[in-house]
Amino acid sequence: MSVDLKAKTLISLFTGAGGLDIGLAKAGFDVRLCVEVDCDARGTILRNHPRWPIACLLYTSPSPRDS
């Protein structure tokens, strides 16, 4: 298996509705994953870009009691 070191791929964090990713896709980037926690934004991405993989990852910082 060969790897194309010139391939432009991206993982989008805090994707929102995907505006930046649309521009990057038009510039030749391959959107490999979108990460967004907002349900409405995820719905927009799914409707407008059904081929883009999407994930919802939540991070919570430990409370002072957990330290």
C-alpha positions as CSV (number, residue, x, y, z in Angstrom):
1,M,0.0,0.0,0.0
2,S,1.4,3.4,-1.0
3,V,0.8,6.6,0.8
4,D,0.4,9.9,-1.1
5,L,2.3,12.4,1.0
6,K,0.9,15.2,-1.0
7,A,-2.8,14.3,-0.3
8,K,-4.6,17.0,1.6
9,T,-6.9,15.6,4.3
10,L,-8.5,17.1,7.3
11,I,-10.3,16.4,10.6
12,S,-12.5,19.3,11.5
13,L,-12.9,20.2,15.2
14,F,-15.7,22.5,16.3
15,T,-17.2,22.2,12.8
16,G,-20.3,24.3,13.2
17,A,-22.4,24.2,10.0
18,G,-19.2,23.4,8.0
19,G,-18.5,26.7,6.3
20,L,-14.8,26.5,6.7
21,D,-14.8,22.9,5.6
22,I,-16.7,23.7,2.4
23,G,-14.0,26.2,1.5
24,L,-11.2,23.7,2.3
25,A,-13.0,20.9,0.3
26,K,-13.2,23.3,-2.7
27,A,-9.5,23.9,-2.2
28,G,-8.8,20.2,-2.6
29,F,-8.9,18.9,1.0
30,D,-10.6,15.6,1.7
31,V,-12.9,16.0,4.8
32,R,-12.3,12.8,6.8
33,L,-14.2,13.6,10.0
34,C,-16.2,16.5,11.4
35,V,-16.6,16.8,15.2
36,E,-19.5,18.9,16.5
37,V,-21.5,18.7,19.7
38,D,-24.4,21.0,18.7
39,C,-27.4,19.0,17.4
40,D,-28.6,21.7,15.0
41,A,-25.2,22.1,13.4
42,R,-24.8,18.3,13.1
43,G,-28.2,18.2,11.3
44,T,-27.1,20.9,8.9
45,I,-23.9,19.0,8.1
46,L,-25.8,15.7,7.6
47,R,-28.3,17.3,5.3
48,N,-25.8,19.3,3.2
49,H,-22.9,16.9,3.2
50,P,-24.1,13.4,3.8
51,R,-20.8,11.8,2.8
52,W,-18.9,13.6,5.5
53,P,-18.4,11.4,8.6
54,I,-19.5,13.2,11.7
55,A,-18.9,12.5,15.4
56,C,-20.1,14.0,18.6
57,L,-17.4,14.0,21.2
58,L,-18.0,15.5,24.6
59,Y,-15.2,16.5,27.0
60,T,-15.8,17.4,30.6
61,S,-13.1,18.6,32.8
62,P,-12.8,17.0,36.2
63,S,-14.4,18.9,39.0
64,P,-12.1,20.1,41.9
65,R,-13.5,17.3,44.0
66,D,-12.2,14.7,41.6
67,S,-8.6,15.9,42.0
